[in-house]
Amino acid sequence: MVCAVDVGRVVNPTNIVMQSESAIVYGLSSALYGEISIANGRVVQTNFNNYPVLRLDAMPAVEVYIVPSEEKPTGAGELSVPPVVPALCNAIFAATGKRIRRLPIRAEDLA
């Protein structure tokens, strides 16, 4: 996965890269595992033991590019989350011709 971020003048590039990488993990996790279900009037997925996140061995390679800028510095927290799911769904469509119409993405959605 390739990520380009424009956060204005960079104060701490390592932090920007880490924020971007973790946001990609969060976005992919929501796309693949982000189901919230209710049983007996309560949410079933109450913590990470039953709300899985993408583990390191399942993560794609991630490249983060910081756009050079002299604008005022801005925040970099979780800015990479919103485009992850649409990018993944468009990549699936490009590879398979199948449109993803619901989340989380299931194997039967690709068949």
C-alpha positions as CSV (number, residue, x, y, z in Angstrom):
1,M,0.0,0.0,0.0
2,V,1.3,3.4,-0.9
3,C,0.3,6.5,1.1
4,A,1.1,10.1,0.3
5,V,0.4,12.7,3.0
6,D,0.5,16.5,2.9
7,V,0.7,17.9,6.4
8,G,2.4,21.2,5.7
9,R,5.8,21.8,7.1
10,V,7.1,18.6,8.7
11,V,8.1,18.8,12.4
12,N,8.6,15.1,13.1
13,P,8.7,12.9,10.0
14,T,9.0,9.7,12.0
15,N,5.7,10.4,13.8
16,I,3.9,11.2,10.5
17,V,5.1,7.8,9.0
18,M,4.0,5.9,12.2
19,Q,0.6,7.7,12.3
20,S,0.1,6.9,8.6
21,E,1.1,3.3,9.0
22,S,-1.2,2.7,12.0
23,A,-4.1,4.4,10.3
24,I,-3.7,2.0,7.4
25,V,-3.8,-0.9,9.8
26,Y,-6.9,0.5,11.3
27,G,-8.6,1.1,7.9
28,L,-7.7,-2.4,6.6
29,S,-8.9,-4.0,9.9
30,S,-12.2,-2.2,9.6
31,A,-12.6,-3.3,6.0
32,L,-11.8,-6.9,6.7
33,Y,-13.0,-7.5,10.3
34,G,-15.0,-4.5,11.3
35,E,-18.3,-6.1,12.0
36,I,-20.3,-4.9,15.0
37,S,-23.1,-7.4,16.0
38,I,-25.7,-7.3,18.8
39,A,-26.8,-10.2,20.9
40,N,-29.2,-10.0,23.8
41,G,-29.2,-6.2,23.5
42,R,-25.4,-5.9,23.8
43,V,-22.5,-5.4,21.4
44,V,-20.7,-8.7,21.0
45,Q,-17.3,-7.3,20.0
46,T,-16.3,-5.6,23.3
47,N,-12.5,-5.7,23.0
48,F,-9.6,-6.9,20.9
49,N,-10.1,-10.5,21.9
50,N,-13.3,-10.6,19.8
51,Y,-12.8,-7.6,17.5
52,P,-9.7,-8.6,15.5
53,V,-7.2,-6.2,14.0
54,L,-4.9,-7.0,11.2
55,R,-1.7,-8.7,12.5
56,L,1.8,-8.0,11.3
57,D,2.0,-11.3,9.3
58,A,-1.1,-10.2,7.3
59,M,-0.1,-6.6,6.6
60,P,0.9,-5.6,3.1
61,A,4.0,-3.6,2.6
62,V,3.4,0.1,3.3
63,E,5.2,3.0,1.8
64,V,4.6,6.5,3.2
65,Y,5.6,9.6,1.2
66,I,5.5,13.0,2.8
67,V,4.8,15.8,0.4
68,P,7.3,18.6,0.8
69,S,5.6,21.8,1.9
70,E,6.3,25.1,3.5
71,E,2.7,25.6,4.6
72,K,1.9,25.7,8.4
73,P,2.2,22.3,10.1
74,T,-1.1,20.5,10.5
75,G,-2.1,17.3,12.3
76,A,-1.2,13.9,11.1
77,G,-3.4,11.8,13.4
78,E,-5.3,9.1,11.6
79,L,-5.5,11.1,8.4
80,S,-4.9,7.9,6.3
81,V,-7.9,6.1,7.6
82,P,-10.7,7.4,5.3
83,P,-9.1,6.5,1.9
84,V,-8.1,2.9,2.9
85,V,-11.4,1.1,2.4
86,P,-12.3,2.8,-0.9
87,A,-8.8,2.1,-2.2
88,L,-9.0,-1.5,-1.2
89,C,-12.5,-1.9,-2.7
90,N,-11.4,-0.2,-6.0
91,A,-8.3,-2.5,-6.1
92,I,-10.5,-5.6,-5.7
93,F,-12.8,-4.3,-8.5
94,A,-9.7,-3.6,-10.8
95,A,-8.4,-7.2,-10.1
96,T,-11.7,-9.1,-10.2
97,G,-14.4,-7.0,-11.7
98,K,-16.5,-7.5,-8.5
99,R,-17.9,-4.4,-6.7
100,I,-17.9,-4.6,-2.9
101,R,-21.2,-3.4,-1.6
102,R,-20.9,-4.2,2.1
103,L,-18.4,-4.3,4.9
104,P,-16.6,-6.2,6.2
105,I,-15.4,-7.7,3.0
106,R,-16.1,-11.5,3.0
107,A,-14.7,-14.2,0.7
108,E,-18.2,-14.8,-0.7
109,D,-18.2,-11.1,-1.9
110,L,-15.3,-12.0,-4.1
111,A,-16.8,-15.2,-5.6
